[in-house]
Amino acid sequence: MSDELDPLVRDLVEWLAKEPRSYREVMEAWRTSCPRLTVWEEALDRDFLERRVVEGQAFVFVTDRGETFLRASRRVIP
């Protein structure tokens, strides 16, 4: 199934690579995407994303592994 999710995972990681976003913003933006939670969980399982608390607020960042995934997908990281 992970190969089927690759395009959606790539879209999520690419969107987050542009700038770290709050966890809340990520969940709101992906609320209408189907299957949002599967894509989110897949990206976390692959260690492409990490959640960090900054000044008391949860943010989502792309990891080095996520950036490598984007480069391997021939997508430009801003």
C-alpha positions as CSV (number, residue, x, y, z in Angstrom):
1,M,0.0,0.0,0.0
2,S,2.8,2.4,0.7
3,D,3.6,2.8,-3.1
4,E,0.0,3.8,-3.6
5,L,0.4,6.5,-0.9
6,D,3.7,7.9,-2.3
7,P,2.1,10.7,-4.3
8,L,0.1,11.9,-1.3
9,V,3.0,11.5,1.2
10,R,5.1,13.5,-1.2
11,D,2.5,16.2,-1.4
12,L,2.3,16.4,2.4
13,V,6.1,16.4,2.9
14,E,6.6,18.9,0.0
15,W,4.0,21.3,1.6
16,L,5.7,21.1,4.9
17,A,9.2,21.6,3.4
18,K,8.2,25.1,2.4
19,E,7.9,26.1,6.0
20,P,7.3,24.4,9.4
21,R,3.6,24.5,10.3
22,S,1.7,24.1,13.5
23,Y,0.3,20.6,14.1
24,R,-3.2,22.2,14.2
25,E,-2.7,23.8,10.8
26,V,-1.5,20.5,9.4
27,M,-4.5,18.6,10.7
28,E,-6.9,21.3,9.4
29,A,-5.3,21.4,6.0
30,W,-5.4,17.7,5.6
31,R,-8.9,17.2,7.1
32,T,-10.6,17.0,3.8
33,S,-7.8,14.9,2.1
34,C,-8.7,11.2,1.9
35,P,-7.1,9.2,3.4
36,R,-5.5,12.0,5.5
37,L,-4.7,9.9,8.6
38,T,-3.1,7.1,6.5
39,V,-0.9,9.6,4.7
40,W,0.0,11.3,8.0
41,E,0.8,8.0,9.7
42,E,2.8,6.8,6.7
43,A,4.9,10.0,6.6
44,L,5.6,9.6,10.4
45,D,6.4,5.9,10.1
46,R,8.9,6.6,7.3
47,D,10.5,9.3,9.6
48,F,9.8,12.0,7.0
49,L,8.2,14.3,9.6
50,E,8.7,15.1,13.2
51,R,6.6,16.9,15.8
52,R,8.3,19.4,18.1
53,V,7.1,21.7,20.7
54,V,8.3,25.3,20.2
55,E,7.4,27.8,22.9
56,G,4.5,25.7,24.1
57,Q,3.1,25.1,20.6
58,A,3.3,21.8,18.6
59,F,4.9,22.2,15.1
60,V,5.6,19.7,12.3
61,F,9.0,19.8,10.6
62,V,10.4,17.8,7.7
63,T,13.3,15.6,8.7
64,D,16.5,15.0,6.7
65,R,15.0,11.7,5.6
66,G,12.0,13.6,4.3
67,E,14.1,16.0,2.4
68,T,16.0,13.0,0.9
69,F,12.7,11.5,-0.1
70,L,11.7,14.7,-1.9
71,R,15.1,14.9,-3.7
72,A,14.8,11.2,-4.8
73,S,11.3,12.1,-6.1
74,R,12.9,14.8,-8.2
75,R,11.0,17.5,-6.4
76,V,12.8,20.8,-5.7
77,I,12.9,21.8,-2.0
78,P,12.5,25.6,-1.7
